[in-house]
């Protein structure tokens, strides 16, 4: 005879493979979010040397195609998407109105994190 305490009831939910998220997906999202933040920090540094601007442009070059592809989906025209991208990336690095720069930073961090996480989570074909 078994006692009521001898039966172990597992209350764990078994996740399907497509529902599981690995640390790699989270790291991809964090890396995607880090680049606009890093470029914002560099762009708002006084007396930034020339190589600092190379780093800013590198981060913006990474972010711009992602942002243009994302905005192209909802605005319906790639010229509008690229205009939005240039505007948002440009406002990010300008120090004249900090509130606009903070807003651009928040949008770019969210968009890049989402896109990097989504791409890392996509099922890849094996070669």
N, C-alpha and C positions, 0 to 999 in steps of 0.2 A: 504494500500500500504506500502510495506516495503522499507526502504532505503538501499542503498548498504552497509552501515556500520552496519546494524542490523544483517546481517548474519555472523556468526563466522565460519571461515574456519579453521579447525584443521589441522595443518601441522605436527602433531606428527605421527611418524611411530609406528604402533602397532607391538610389538615383540611377536613372538610365544614363548611358554614356553621353548622350546629347545634352543632358541637363547638368552634368558635372562640369565644374569650372576648375581649371588647374591654376597653379601659381604663375605659370607662364602667361596665361591670359591676363591676369591681374598686372603682372610686370609689364606686359605690352601696353596696357592701358595707362599705367603710371609713366612709362617712357614717353608715350604720345602726349600726355599732359605736361610732362616736364619741359619739353622743348619751347612751347610758347612762354612758359614761366621764366625759363632761363634767358630767352631773348628779351623779355620785358625787363628783367633785372639788369642785363648788360646795357640795354638802350637807355635806361634811366640812371646810369652811372655818370658822374661828372668826369670830364677829361678822359673818356674812353679811348685807348690807343687804337690804331688802325686794325690790328688783328682782332680786337674785340668786336668791331663792326663786321669783320669776316664771319665771326661766330654768330652774330645776330642774323646776318643774311643767310647763313647756312640753315639756321633753325627756321627762318621764314620760308626758305626754299623747300624744306620738308613739309611744312604746314600748308603752304599755298595750294598745291594740287589736291590735297585732302579736302580742304575747305571749298575749293571750286567745284569738285565733284559732288560734295554734299549739298551745296547751295544750288547747283544746277538741277538737282532733283526736284526742288520745290519752287524754283523761280521759272523754270521752263525754257531758259535760254542761256547758252554758255557765255555770251557776251555780258549779260547781267550777272552771271555767276562770277566771272573774273573781275568785273567792276566791284562787286560786293567784297570779293577776296582782297583786292588791293586796298579798298577803303578800310576794311576791318584790320588788316595787317598794318596799314599805315597809321591808323589811330592807336594801335597797340604801342607803337614805338615813339609816338609824339608825347612830349612832356607838358604841353601847353594846358590842356584840360585834363587833370588827373582822373576825374570821374569817368570820362569817356574811355580813357586808357584802361581803367579797372574793369569796365564793362566788356571791352574787347578781350581783355585777358581772361575773364570768366568764360566768355563764349568760346574762345579758342581752346582753353583747357578742356572744357566739356566736350566739344566736337572732336578734338584729337584723341582724347581718352576713349570716347565711345567708338570711334572708327578703328583705332588700334586694337581695342578689346574685341570688337566684332570680327575684324580680319584674323586675329589670332585664334578665335573660336571657330572659324569656318573650317569645315571638314575638307581636308586636302586629299587629292587623289594620290595614290602611291604610284611611283614610277618604277 
